[in-house]
Amino acid sequence: MAPRVLVDENGVRWEVRLIIPTTPNRPFEGKVLRHSGAYPRALENGWLSFESPTEKRRLAPAPEGWDSASDEELAAFLKRAVSVPKRLNG
């Protein structure tokens, strides 16, 4: 599934995507981005990742129908999402 793009009320561009952790019992299905590793219980069923050039946020669990939600609904999800550290490349 391709990420959605949201431009918030401040003009900041966010990429929004569903993240589902992989487990031995849940193989990659090619529909969403998957990560392997240990995750807190609250994240084991996946989350929405919001990423801008300067910030990353996470909303768990991912709301049903997020991929067809209006931009206004997506912006409301963004406001509920928790800020998390961005990973550094390299």
PDB file of N, CA, C and O in Angstrom:
ATOM      1  N   MET A   1       0.834  -1.163   0.000  1.00  0.00           N
ATOM      2  CA  MET A   1       0.000   0.000   0.000  1.00  0.00           C
ATOM      3  C   MET A   1       0.893   1.244   0.000  1.00  0.00           C
ATOM      4  O   MET A   1       1.794   1.368   0.829  1.00  0.00           O
ATOM      5  N   ALA A   2       0.644   2.134  -0.905  1.00  0.00           N
ATOM      6  CA  ALA A   2       1.432   3.359  -1.000  1.00  0.00           C
ATOM      7  C   ALA A   2       1.098   4.283   0.160  1.00  0.00           C
ATOM      8  O   ALA A   2      -0.036   4.296   0.639  1.00  0.00           O
ATOM      9  N   PRO A   3       2.082   5.061   0.618  1.00  0.00           N
ATOM     10  CA  PRO A   3       1.790   6.001   1.692  1.00  0.00           C
ATOM     11  C   PRO A   3       0.843   7.099   1.217  1.00  0.00           C
ATOM     12  O   PRO A   3       0.808   7.437   0.034  1.00  0.00           O
ATOM     13  N   ARG A   4       0.094   7.637   2.138  1.00  0.00           N
ATOM     14  CA  ARG A   4      -0.732   8.808   1.856  1.00  0.00           C
ATOM     15  C   ARG A   4       0.078  10.033   2.213  1.00  0.00           C
ATOM     16  O   ARG A   4       0.991   9.965   3.036  1.00  0.00           O
ATOM     17  N   VAL A   5      -0.250  11.142   1.601  1.00  0.00           N
ATOM     18  CA  VAL A   5       0.413  12.407   1.907  1.00  0.00           C
ATOM     19  C   VAL A   5      -0.627  13.348   2.496  1.00  0.00           C
ATOM     20  O   VAL A   5      -1.735  13.485   1.978  1.00  0.00           O
ATOM     21  N   LEU A   6      -0.243  13.988   3.585  1.00  0.00           N
ATOM     22  CA  LEU A   6      -1.102  14.955   4.261  1.00  0.00           C
ATOM     23  C   LEU A   6      -0.314  16.242   4.436  1.00  0.00           C
ATOM     24  O   LEU A   6       0.835  16.209   4.875  1.00  0.00           O
ATOM     25  N   VAL A   7      -0.914  17.365   4.100  1.00  0.00           N
ATOM     26  CA  VAL A   7      -0.320  18.664   4.397  1.00  0.00           C
ATOM     27  C   VAL A   7      -1.149  19.250   5.530  1.00  0.00           C
ATOM     28  O   VAL A   7      -2.348  19.484   5.377  1.00  0.00           O
ATOM     29  N   ASP A   8      -0.492  19.491   6.688  1.00  0.00           N
ATOM     30  CA  ASP A   8      -1.240  19.948   7.855  1.00  0.00           C
ATOM     31  C   ASP A   8      -1.549  21.439   7.782  1.00  0.00           C
ATOM     32  O   ASP A   8      -1.198  22.108   6.811  1.00  0.00           O
ATOM     33  N   GLU A   9      -2.203  21.948   8.808  1.00  0.00           N
ATOM     34  CA  GLU A   9      -2.645  23.345   8.834  1.00  0.00           C
ATOM     35  C   GLU A   9      -1.495  24.345   8.820  1.00  0.00           C
ATOM     36  O   GLU A   9      -1.701  25.527   8.545  1.00  0.00           O
ATOM     37  N   ASN A  10      -0.267  23.867   9.120  1.00  0.00           N
ATOM     38  CA  ASN A  10       0.918  24.732   9.085  1.00  0.00           C
ATOM     39  C   ASN A  10       1.707  24.585   7.787  1.00  0.00           C
ATOM     40  O   ASN A  10       2.779  25.170   7.635  1.00  0.00           O
ATOM     41  N   GLY A  11       1.171  23.801   6.854  1.00  0.00           N
ATOM     42  CA  GLY A  11       1.845  23.599   5.579  1.00  0.00           C
ATOM     43  C   GLY A  11       2.926  22.538   5.607  1.00  0.00           C
ATOM     44  O   GLY A  11       3.694  22.415   4.653  1.00  0.00           O
ATOM     45  N   VAL A  12       3.002  21.762   6.695  1.00  0.00           N
ATOM     46  CA  VAL A  12       4.004  20.695   6.821  1.00  0.00           C
ATOM     47  C   VAL A  12       3.478  19.455   6.104  1.00  0.00           C
ATOM     48  O   VAL A  12       2.331  19.048   6.288  1.00  0.00           O
ATOM     49  N   ARG A  13       4.344  18.865   5.283  1.00  0.00           N
ATOM     50  CA  ARG A  13       4.001  17.662   4.521  1.00  0.00           C
ATOM     51  C   ARG A  13       4.354  16.422   5.334  1.00  0.00           C
ATOM     52  O   ARG A  13       5.484  16.277   5.800  1.00  0.00           O
ATOM     53  N   TRP A  14       3.385  15.532   5.503  1.00  0.00           N
ATOM     54  CA  TRP A  14       3.558  14.289   6.244  1.00  0.00           C
ATOM     55  C   TRP A  14       3.277  13.101   5.330  1.00  0.00           C
ATOM     56  O   TRP A  14       2.307  13.111   4.573  1.00  0.00           O
ATOM     57  N   GLU A  15       4.121  12.085   5.402  1.00  0.00           N
ATOM     58  CA  GLU A  15       3.825  10.805   4.760  1.00  0.00           C
ATOM     59  C   GLU A  15       3.202   9.919   5.825  1.00  0.00           C
ATOM     60  O   GLU A  15       3.725   9.806   6.933  1.00  0.00           O
ATOM     61  N   VAL A  16       2.092   9.298   5.487  1.00  0.00           N
ATOM     62  CA  VAL A  16       1.346   8.472   6.426  1.00  0.00           C
ATOM     63  C   VAL A  16       1.288   7.060   5.864  1.00  0.00           C
ATOM     64  O   VAL A  16       0.878   6.851   4.722  1.00  0.00           O
ATOM     65  N   ARG A  17       1.703   6.092   6.678  1.00  0.00           N
ATOM     66  CA  ARG A  17       1.663   4.703   6.231  1.00  0.00           C
ATOM     67  C   ARG A  17       1.355   3.772   7.394  1.00  0.00           C
ATOM     68  O   ARG A  17       1.610   4.088   8.556  1.00  0.00           O
ATOM     69  N   LEU A  18       0.812   2.638   7.055  1.00  0.00           N
ATOM     70  CA  LEU A  18       0.523   1.600   8.035  1.00  0.00           C
ATOM     71  C   LEU A  18       1.758   0.733   8.214  1.00  0.00           C
ATOM     72  O   LEU A  18       2.358   0.283   7.238  1.00  0.00           O
ATOM     73  N   ILE A  19       2.133   0.503   9.460  1.00  0.00           N
ATOM     74  CA  ILE A  19       3.263  -0.370   9.782  1.00  0.00           C
ATOM     75  C   ILE A  19       2.719  -1.560  10.570  1.00  0.00           C
ATOM     76  O   ILE A  19       2.019  -1.387  11.568  1.00  0.00           O
ATOM     77  N   ILE A  20       3.045  -2.764  10.113  1.00  0.00           N
ATOM     78  CA  ILE A  20       2.651  -3.994  10.800  1.00  0.00           C
ATOM     79  C   ILE A  20       3.924  -4.784  11.096  1.00  0.00           C
ATOM     80  O   ILE A  20       4.657  -5.128  10.169  1.00  0.00           O
ATOM     81  N   PRO A  21       4.204  -5.079  12.378  1.00  0.00           N
ATOM     82  CA  PRO A  21       5.409  -5.865  12.674  1.00  0.00           C
ATOM     83  C   PRO A  21       5.265  -7.290  12.166  1.00  0.00           C
ATOM     84  O   PRO A  21       4.174  -7.859  12.205  1.00  0.00           O
ATOM     85  N   THR A  22       6.347  -7.862  11.697  1.00  0.00           N
ATOM     86  CA  THR A  22       6.318  -9.253  11.267  1.00  0.00           C
ATOM     87  C   THR A  22       6.599 -10.155  12.459  1.00  0.00           C
ATOM     88  O   THR A  22       7.335  -9.795  13.378  1.00  0.00           O
ATOM     89  N   THR A  23       6.010 -11.301  12.419  1.00  0.00           N
ATOM     90  CA  THR A  23       6.255 -12.333  13.430  1.00  0.00           C
ATOM     91  C   THR A  23       6.342 -13.656  12.687  1.00  0.00           C
ATOM     92  O   THR A  23       5.949 -13.736  11.523  1.00  0.00           O
ATOM     93  N   PRO A  24       6.846 -14.686  13.336  1.00  0.00           N
ATOM     94  CA  PRO A  24       6.887 -15.981  12.660  1.00  0.00           C
ATOM     95  C   PRO A  24       5.513 -16.452  12.199  1.00  0.00           C
ATOM     96  O   PRO A  24       5.408 -17.183  11.214  1.00  0.00           O
ATOM     97  N   ASN A  25       4.453 -16.039  12.906  1.00  0.00           N
ATOM     98  CA  ASN A  25       3.102 -16.466  12.555  1.00  0.00           C
ATOM     99  C   ASN A  25       2.385 -15.506  11.619  1.00  0.00           C
ATOM    100  O   ASN A  25       1.255 -15.772  11.209  1.00  0.00           O
ATOM    101  N   ARG A  26       3.027 -14.388  11.273  1.00  0.00           N
ATOM    102  CA  ARG A  26       2.385 -13.412  10.400  1.00  0.00           C
ATOM    103  C   ARG A  26       3.383 -13.029   9.298  1.00  0.00           C
ATOM    104  O   ARG A  26       4.079 -12.020   9.414  1.00  0.00           O
ATOM    105  N   PRO A  27       3.451 -13.831   8.235  1.00  0.00           N
ATOM    106  CA  PRO A  27       4.427 -13.550   7.180  1.00  0.00           C
ATOM    107  C   PRO A  27       4.066 -12.300   6.389  1.00  0.00           C
ATOM    108  O   PRO A  27       2.925 -11.837   6.404  1.00  0.00           O
ATOM    109  N   PHE A  28       5.063 -11.771   5.702  1.00  0.00           N
ATOM    110  CA  PHE A  28       4.875 -10.588   4.856  1.00  0.00           C
ATOM    111  C   PHE A  28       3.861 -10.897   3.761  1.00  0.00           C
ATOM    112  O   PHE A  28       3.969 -11.915   3.078  1.00  0.00           O
ATOM    113  N   GLU A  29       2.878 -10.019   3.596  1.00  0.00           N
ATOM    114  CA  GLU A  29       1.837 -10.203   2.590  1.00  0.00           C
ATOM    115  C   GLU A  29       1.978  -9.226   1.436  1.00  0.00           C
ATOM    116  O   GLU A  29       1.208  -9.285   0.478  1.00  0.00           O
ATOM    117  N   GLY A  30       2.954  -8.326   1.515  1.00  0.00           N
ATOM    118  CA  GLY A  30       3.176  -7.395   0.423  1.00  0.00           C
ATOM    119  C   GLY A  30       2.213  -6.230   0.380  1.00  0.00           C
ATOM    120  O   GLY A  30       2.227  -5.468  -0.587  1.00  0.00           O
ATOM    121  N   LYS A  31       1.375  -6.063   1.391  1.00  0.00           N
ATOM    122  CA  LYS A  31       0.373  -5.009   1.367  1.00  0.00           C
ATOM    123  C   LYS A  31       0.788  -3.776   2.151  1.00  0.00           C
ATOM    124  O   LYS A  31       0.374  -2.665   1.821  1.00  0.00           O
ATOM    125  N   VAL A  32       1.596  -3.956   3.180  1.00  0.00           N
ATOM    126  CA  VAL A  32       2.012  -2.848   4.025  1.00  0.00           C
ATOM    127  C   VAL A  32       3.489  -2.999   4.353  1.00  0.00           C
ATOM    128  O   VAL A  32       4.066  -4.074   4.191  1.00  0.00           O
ATOM    129  N   LEU A  33       4.084  -1.928   4.807  1.00  0.00           N
ATOM    130  CA  LEU A  33       5.470  -1.977   5.248  1.00  0.00           C
ATOM    131  C   LEU A  33       5.534  -2.763   6.548  1.00  0.00           C
ATOM    132  O   LEU A  33       4.721  -2.548   7.448  1.00  0.00           O
ATOM    133  N   ARG A  34       6.484  -3.661   6.649  1.00  0.00           N
ATOM    134  CA  ARG A  34       6.597  -4.486   7.849  1.00  0.00           C
ATOM    135  C   ARG A  34       7.986  -4.363   8.445  1.00  0.00           C
ATOM    136  O   ARG A  34       8.973  -4.194   7.728  1.00  0.00           O
ATOM    137  N   HIS A  35       8.050  -4.449   9.751  1.00  0.00           N
ATOM    138  CA  HIS A  35       9.310  -4.425  10.494  1.00  0.00           C
ATOM    139  C   HIS A  35       9.381  -5.673  11.350  1.00  0.00           C
ATOM    140  O   HIS A  35       8.358  -6.173  11.817  1.00  0.00           O
ATOM    141  N   SER A  36      10.580  -6.172  11.554  1.00  0.00           N
ATOM    142  CA  SER A  36      10.738  -7.307  12.454  1.00  0.00           C
ATOM    143  C   SER A  36      11.431  -6.820  13.717  1.00  0.00           C
ATOM    144  O   SER A  36      12.078  -5.773  13.717  1.00  0.00           O
ATOM    145  N   GLY A  37      11.295  -7.568  14.765  1.00  0.00           N
ATOM    146  CA  GLY A  37      11.920  -7.204  16.027  1.00  0.00           C
ATOM    147  C   GLY A  37      10.914  -7.265  17.160  1.00  0.00           C
ATOM    148  O   GLY A  37       9.749  -7.609  16.963  1.00  0.00           O
ATOM    149  N   ALA A  38      11.389  -6.922  18.354  1.00  0.00           N
ATOM    150  CA  ALA A  38      10.530  -6.945  19.528  1.00  0.00           C
ATOM    151  C   ALA A  38       9.803  -5.615  19.655  1.00  0.00           C
ATOM    152  O   ALA A  38      10.409  -4.550  19.532  1.00  0.00           O
ATOM    153  N   TYR A  39       8.514  -5.684  19.899  1.00  0.00           N
ATOM    154  CA  TYR A  39       7.693  -4.486  20.024  1.00  0.00           C
ATOM    155  C   TYR A  39       6.853  -4.570  21.283  1.00  0.00           C
ATOM    156  O   TYR A  39       6.477  -5.661  21.712  1.00  0.00           O
ATOM    157  N   PRO A  40       6.555  -3.421  21.880  1.00  0.00           N
ATOM    158  CA  PRO A  40       5.630  -3.437  23.018  1.00  0.00           C
ATOM    159  C   PRO A  40       4.276  -3.988  22.590  1.00  0.00           C
ATOM    160  O   PRO A  40       3.903  -3.892  21.421  1.00  0.00           O
ATOM    161  N   ARG A  41       3.561  -4.550  23.512  1.00  0.00           N
ATOM    162  CA  ARG A  41       2.260  -5.153  23.230  1.00  0.00           C
ATOM    163  C   ARG A  41       1.325  -4.183  22.514  1.00  0.00           C
ATOM    164  O   ARG A  41       0.568  -4.596  21.636  1.00  0.00           O
ATOM    165  N   ALA A  42       1.365  -2.912  22.872  1.00  0.00           N
ATOM    166  CA  ALA A  42       0.482  -1.914  22.260  1.00  0.00           C
ATOM    167  C   ALA A  42       0.734  -1.751  20.756  1.00  0.00           C
ATOM    168  O   ALA A  42      -0.124  -1.247  20.032  1.00  0.00           O
ATOM    169  N   LEU A  43       1.906  -2.176  20.295  1.00  0.00           N
ATOM    170  CA  LEU A  43       2.255  -2.008  18.883  1.00  0.00           C
ATOM    171  C   LEU A  43       2.192  -3.302  18.080  1.00  0.00           C
ATOM    172  O   LEU A  43       2.391  -3.279  16.865  1.00  0.00           O
ATOM    173  N   GLU A  44       1.922  -4.419  18.727  1.00  0.00           N
ATOM    174  CA  GLU A  44       2.026  -5.702  18.020  1.00  0.00           C
ATOM    175  C   GLU A  44       1.018  -5.866  16.888  1.00  0.00           C
ATOM    176  O   GLU A  44       1.235  -6.684  15.994  1.00  0.00           O
ATOM    177  N   ASN A  45      -0.076  -5.109  16.904  1.00  0.00           N
ATOM    178  CA  ASN A  45      -1.050  -5.185  15.815  1.00  0.00           C
ATOM    179  C   ASN A  45      -0.882  -4.063  14.806  1.00  0.00           C
ATOM    180  O   ASN A  45      -1.715  -3.895  13.914  1.00  0.00           O
ATOM    181  N   GLY A  46       0.180  -3.301  14.940  1.00  0.00           N
ATOM    182  CA  GLY A  46       0.486  -2.267  13.965  1.00  0.00           C
ATOM    183  C   GLY A  46       0.108  -0.872  14.419  1.00  0.00           C
ATOM    184  O   GLY A  46      -0.555  -0.673  15.437  1.00  0.00           O
ATOM    185  N   TRP A  47       0.563   0.101  13.611  1.00  0.00           N
ATOM    186  CA  TRP A  47       0.343   1.502  13.914  1.00  0.00           C
ATOM    187  C   TRP A  47       0.402   2.329  12.648  1.00  0.00           C
ATOM    188  O   TRP A  47       0.870   1.866  11.608  1.00  0.00           O
ATOM    189  N   LEU A  48      -0.080   3.565  12.747  1.00  0.00           N
ATOM    190  CA  LEU A  48       0.096   4.527  11.669  1.00  0.00           C
ATOM    191  C   LEU A  48       1.357   5.308  11.955  1.00  0.00           C
ATOM    192  O   LEU A  48       1.562   5.787  13.070  1.00  0.00           O
ATOM    193  N   SER A  49       2.191   5.436  10.961  1.00  0.00           N
ATOM    194  CA  SER A  49       3.407   6.229  11.061  1.00  0.00           C
ATOM    195  C   SER A  49       3.192   7.519  10.281  1.00  0.00           C
ATOM    196  O   SER A  49       2.814   7.491   9.110  1.00  0.00           O
ATOM    197  N   PHE A  50       3.436   8.651  10.940  1.00  0.00           N
ATOM    198  CA  PHE A  50       3.368   9.977  10.320  1.00  0.00           C
ATOM    199  C   PHE A  50       4.791  10.513  10.312  1.00  0.00           C
ATOM    200  O   PHE A  50       5.412  10.634  11.367  1.00  0.00           O
ATOM    201  N   GLU A  51       5.316  10.837   9.129  1.00  0.00           N
ATOM    202  CA  GLU A  51       6.691  11.321   9.069  1.00  0.00           C
ATOM    203  C   GLU A  51       6.787  12.573   8.211  1.00  0.00           C
ATOM    204  O   GLU A  51       6.369  12.598   7.054  1.00  0.00           O
ATOM    205  N   SER A  52       7.360  13.624   8.827  1.00  0.00           N
ATOM    206  CA  SER A  52       7.630  14.879   8.127  1.00  0.00           C
ATOM    207  C   SER A  52       9.142  15.010   8.005  1.00  0.00           C
ATOM    208  O   SER A  52       9.871  14.159   8.516  1.00  0.00           O
ATOM    209  N   PRO A  53       9.628  16.047   7.345  1.00  0.00           N
ATOM    210  CA  PRO A  53      11.084  16.214   7.265  1.00  0.00           C
ATOM    211  C   PRO A  53      11.754  16.366   8.631  1.00  0.00           C
ATOM    212  O   PRO A  53      12.943  16.077   8.761  1.00  0.00           O
ATOM    213  N   THR A  54      11.023  16.810   9.641  1.00  0.00           N
ATOM    214  CA  THR A  54      11.645  17.075  10.944  1.00  0.00           C
ATOM    215  C   THR A  54      11.082  16.273  12.104  1.00  0.00           C
ATOM    216  O   THR A  54      11.636  16.326  13.202  1.00  0.00           O
ATOM    217  N   GLU A  55      10.008  15.538  11.900  1.00  0.00           N
ATOM    218  CA  GLU A  55       9.356  14.865  13.020  1.00  0.00           C
ATOM    219  C   GLU A  55       8.732  13.545  12.578  1.00  0.00           C
ATOM    220  O   GLU A  55       8.376  13.353  11.415  1.00  0.00           O
ATOM    221  N   LYS A  56       8.615  12.645  13.551  1.00  0.00           N
ATOM    222  CA  LYS A  56       7.946  11.370  13.315  1.00  0.00           C
ATOM    223  C   LYS A  56       6.962  11.142  14.459  1.00  0.00           C
ATOM    224  O   LYS A  56       7.282  11.378  15.624  1.00  0.00           O
ATOM    225  N   ARG A  57       5.757  10.678  14.107  1.00  0.00           N
ATOM    226  CA  ARG A  57       4.736  10.379  15.103  1.00  0.00           C
ATOM    227  C   ARG A  57       4.142   9.008  14.832  1.00  0.00           C
ATOM    228  O   ARG A  57       4.221   8.485  13.720  1.00  0.00           O
ATOM    229  N   ARG A  58       3.537   8.430  15.886  1.00  0.00           N
ATOM    230  CA  ARG A  58       2.975   7.093  15.790  1.00  0.00           C
ATOM    231  C   ARG A  58       1.606   7.084  16.469  1.00  0.00           C
ATOM    232  O   ARG A  58       1.430   7.649  17.548  1.00  0.00           O
ATOM    233  N   LEU A  59       0.646   6.436  15.822  1.00  0.00           N
ATOM    234  CA  LEU A  59      -0.691   6.269  16.391  1.00  0.00           C
ATOM    235  C   LEU A  59      -1.021   4.787  16.397  1.00  0.00           C
ATOM    236  O   LEU A  59      -1.108   4.148  15.348  1.00  0.00           O
ATOM    237  N   ALA A  60      -1.207   4.244  17.614  1.00  0.00           N
ATOM    238  CA  ALA A  60      -1.527   2.824  17.750  1.00  0.00           C
ATOM    239  C   ALA A  60      -2.747   2.670  18.643  1.00  0.00           C
ATOM    240  O   ALA A  60      -2.883   3.356  19.656  1.00  0.00           O
ATOM    241  N   PRO A  61      -3.618   1.773  18.260  1.00  0.00           N
ATOM    242  CA  PRO A  61      -3.618   1.029  17.003  1.00  0.00           C
ATOM    243  C   PRO A  61      -4.047   1.927  15.850  1.00  0.00           C
ATOM    244  O   PRO A  61      -4.614   3.000  16.056  1.00  0.00           O
ATOM    245  N   ALA A  62      -3.771   1.474  14.647  1.00  0.00           N
ATOM    246  CA  ALA A  62      -4.186   2.224  13.458  1.00  0.00           C
ATOM    247  C   ALA A  62      -5.707   2.231  13.375  1.00  0.00           C
ATOM    248  O   ALA A  62      -6.333   1.177  13.485  1.00  0.00           O
ATOM    249  N   PRO A  63      -6.308   3.396  13.185  1.00  0.00           N
ATOM    250  CA  PRO A  63      -7.771   3.456  13.085  1.00  0.00           C
ATOM    251  C   PRO A  63      -8.277   2.709  11.854  1.00  0.00           C
ATOM    252  O   PRO A  63      -7.668   2.767  10.786  1.00  0.00           O
ATOM    253  N   GLU A  64      -9.394   2.008  12.018  1.00  0.00           N
ATOM    254  CA  GLU A  64     -10.020   1.332  10.879  1.00  0.00           C
ATOM    255  C   GLU A  64     -10.352   2.361   9.801  1.00  0.00           C
ATOM    256  O   GLU A  64     -10.816   3.458  10.110  1.00  0.00           O
ATOM    257  N   GLY A  65     -10.121   2.016   8.566  1.00  0.00           N
ATOM    258  CA  GLY A  65     -10.473   2.885   7.457  1.00  0.00           C
ATOM    259  C   GLY A  65      -9.589   4.096   7.280  1.00  0.00           C
ATOM    260  O   GLY A  65      -9.961   5.027   6.566  1.00  0.00           O
ATOM    261  N   TRP A  66      -8.416   4.112   7.917  1.00  0.00           N
ATOM    262  CA  TRP A  66      -7.535   5.272   7.819  1.00  0.00           C
ATOM    263  C   TRP A  66      -7.174   5.570   6.373  1.00  0.00           C
ATOM    264  O   TRP A  66      -7.033   6.730   5.988  1.00  0.00           O
ATOM    265  N   ASP A  67      -7.024   4.511   5.566  1.00  0.00           N
ATOM    266  CA  ASP A  67      -6.577   4.678   4.184  1.00  0.00           C
ATOM    267  C   ASP A  67      -7.629   5.329   3.294  1.00  0.00           C
ATOM    268  O   ASP A  67      -7.304   5.828   2.217  1.00  0.00           O
ATOM    269  N   SER A  68      -8.880   5.327   3.731  1.00  0.00           N
ATOM    270  CA  SER A  68      -9.923   5.995   2.956  1.00  0.00           C
ATOM    271  C   SER A  68     -10.490   7.205   3.703  1.00  0.00           C
ATOM    272  O   SER A  68     -11.470   7.805   3.262  1.00  0.00           O
ATOM    273  N   ALA A  69      -9.877   7.557   4.826  1.00  0.00           N
ATOM    274  CA  ALA A  69     -10.337   8.701   5.620  1.00  0.00           C
ATOM    275  C   ALA A  69     -10.092  10.005   4.852  1.00  0.00           C
ATOM    276  O   ALA A  69      -9.191  10.092   4.017  1.00  0.00           O
ATOM    277  N   SER A  70     -10.903  10.999   5.149  1.00  0.00           N
ATOM    278  CA  SER A  70     -10.718  12.318   4.537  1.00  0.00           C
ATOM    279  C   SER A  70      -9.435  12.955   5.084  1.00  0.00           C
ATOM    280  O   SER A  70      -8.890  12.504   6.091  1.00  0.00           O
ATOM    281  N   ASP A  71      -8.968  13.992   4.420  1.00  0.00           N
ATOM    282  CA  ASP A  71      -7.785  14.699   4.907  1.00  0.00           C
ATOM    283  C   ASP A  71      -8.033  15.275   6.301  1.00  0.00           C
ATOM    284  O   ASP A  71      -7.119  15.314   7.126  1.00  0.00           O
ATOM    285  N   GLU A  72      -9.258  15.721   6.570  1.00  0.00           N
ATOM    286  CA  GLU A  72      -9.593  16.264   7.888  1.00  0.00           C
ATOM    287  C   GLU A  72      -9.503  15.176   8.963  1.00  0.00           C
ATOM    288  O   GLU A  72      -9.002  15.418  10.062  1.00  0.00           O
ATOM    289  N   GLU A  73      -9.989  13.986   8.637  1.00  0.00           N
ATOM    290  CA  GLU A  73      -9.898  12.876   9.583  1.00  0.00           C
ATOM    291  C   GLU A  73      -8.445  12.468   9.795  1.00  0.00           C
ATOM    292  O   GLU A  73      -8.038  12.181  10.921  1.00  0.00           O
ATOM    293  N   LEU A  74      -7.661  12.441   8.720  1.00  0.00           N
ATOM    294  CA  LEU A  74      -6.250  12.097   8.829  1.00  0.00           C
ATOM    295  C   LEU A  74      -5.517  13.126   9.690  1.00  0.00           C
ATOM    296  O   LEU A  74      -4.651  12.763  10.486  1.00  0.00           O
ATOM    297  N   ALA A  75      -5.860  14.411   9.534  1.00  0.00           N
ATOM    298  CA  ALA A  75      -5.256  15.468  10.352  1.00  0.00           C
ATOM    299  C   ALA A  75      -5.617  15.273  11.827  1.00  0.00           C
ATOM    300  O   ALA A  75      -4.794  15.541  12.703  1.00  0.00           O
ATOM    301  N   ALA A  76      -6.836  14.811  12.110  1.00  0.00           N
ATOM    302  CA  ALA A  76      -7.233  14.531  13.494  1.00  0.00           C
ATOM    303  C   ALA A  76      -6.424  13.365  14.055  1.00  0.00           C
ATOM    304  O   ALA A  76      -6.035  13.387  15.223  1.00  0.00           O
ATOM    305  N   PHE A  77      -6.170  12.348  13.234  1.00  0.00           N
ATOM    306  CA  PHE A  77      -5.324  11.232  13.669  1.00  0.00           C
ATOM    307  C   PHE A  77      -3.918  11.734  13.983  1.00  0.00           C
ATOM    308  O   PHE A  77      -3.313  11.320  14.971  1.00  0.00           O
ATOM    309  N   LEU A  78      -3.402  12.624  13.143  1.00  0.00           N
ATOM    310  CA  LEU A  78      -2.061  13.187  13.354  1.00  0.00           C
ATOM    311  C   LEU A  78      -1.982  13.882  14.703  1.00  0.00           C
ATOM    312  O   LEU A  78      -0.984  13.743  15.410  1.00  0.00           O
ATOM    313  N   LYS A  79      -3.011  14.623  15.070  1.00  0.00           N
ATOM    314  CA  LYS A  79      -3.014  15.336  16.356  1.00  0.00           C
ATOM    315  C   LYS A  79      -3.018  14.371  17.537  1.00  0.00           C
ATOM    316  O   LYS A  79      -2.510  14.705  18.607  1.00  0.00           O
ATOM    317  N   ARG A  80      -3.585  13.180  17.357  1.00  0.00           N
ATOM    318  CA  ARG A  80      -3.605  12.172  18.424  1.00  0.00           C
ATOM    319  C   ARG A  80      -2.309  11.373  18.500  1.00  0.00           C
ATOM    320  O   ARG A  80      -2.025  10.740  19.517  1.00  0.00           O
ATOM    321  N   ALA A  81      -1.524  11.403  17.425  1.00  0.00           N
ATOM    322  CA  ALA A  81      -0.308  10.585  17.354  1.00  0.00           C
ATOM    323  C   ALA A  81       0.762  11.124  18.303  1.00  0.00           C
ATOM    324  O   ALA A  81       0.837  12.322  18.575  1.00  0.00           O
ATOM    325  N   VAL A  82       1.583  10.199  18.794  1.00  0.00           N
ATOM    326  CA  VAL A  82       2.646  10.499  19.758  1.00  0.00           C
ATOM    327  C   VAL A  82       3.965  10.682  19.011  1.00  0.00           C
ATOM    328  O   VAL A  82       4.296   9.905  18.116  1.00  0.00           O
ATOM    329  N   SER A  83       4.703  11.706  19.385  1.00  0.00           N
ATOM    330  CA  SER A  83       6.017  11.958  18.788  1.00  0.00           C
ATOM    331  C   SER A  83       7.003  10.884  19.209  1.00  0.00           C
ATOM    332  O   SER A  83       7.066  10.513  20.381  1.00  0.00           O
ATOM    333  N   VAL A  84       7.782  10.381  18.238  1.00  0.00           N
ATOM    334  CA  VAL A  84       8.802   9.362  18.508  1.00  0.00           C
ATOM    335  C   VAL A  84      10.099   9.795  17.844  1.00  0.00           C
ATOM    336  O   VAL A  84      10.070  10.580  16.896  1.00  0.00           O
ATOM    337  N   PRO A  85      11.245   9.296  18.326  1.00  0.00           N
ATOM    338  CA  PRO A  85      12.518   9.673  17.711  1.00  0.00           C
ATOM    339  C   PRO A  85      12.609   9.173  16.274  1.00  0.00           C
ATOM    340  O   PRO A  85      12.170   8.067  15.958  1.00  0.00           O
ATOM    341  N   LYS A  86      13.186  10.003  15.412  1.00  0.00           N
ATOM    342  CA  LYS A  86      13.446   9.580  14.033  1.00  0.00           C
ATOM    343  C   LYS A  86      14.713   8.749  14.022  1.00  0.00           C
ATOM    344  O   LYS A  86      15.660   9.037  14.754  1.00  0.00           O
ATOM    345  N   ARG A  87      14.731   7.725  13.195  1.00  0.00           N
ATOM    346  CA  ARG A  87      15.949   6.912  13.039  1.00  0.00           C
ATOM    347  C   ARG A  87      16.924   7.673  12.150  1.00  0.00           C
ATOM    348  O   ARG A  87      16.533   8.315  11.175  1.00  0.00           O
ATOM    349  N   LEU A  88      18.175   7.588  12.504  1.00  0.00           N
ATOM    350  CA  LEU A  88      19.219   8.196  11.689  1.00  0.00           C
ATOM    351  C   LEU A  88      19.729   7.170  10.698  1.00  0.00           C
ATOM    352  O   LEU A  88      19.962   6.018  11.066  1.00  0.00           O
ATOM    353  N   ASN A  89      19.905   7.562   9.456  1.00  0.00           N
ATOM    354  CA  ASN A  89      20.451   6.643   8.438  1.00  0.00           C
ATOM    355  C   ASN A  89      21.952   6.573   8.599  1.00  0.00           C
ATOM    356  O   ASN A  89      22.614   7.577   8.862  1.00  0.00           O
ATOM    357  N   GLY A  90      22.485   5.361   8.437  1.00  0.00           N
ATOM    358  CA  GLY A  90      23.922   5.169   8.494  1.00  0.00           C
ATOM    359  C   GLY A  90      24.352   4.870   9.841  1.00  0.00           C
ATOM    360  O   GLY A  90      25.544   4.675  10.080  1.00  0.00           O
TER     361      GLY A  90
END
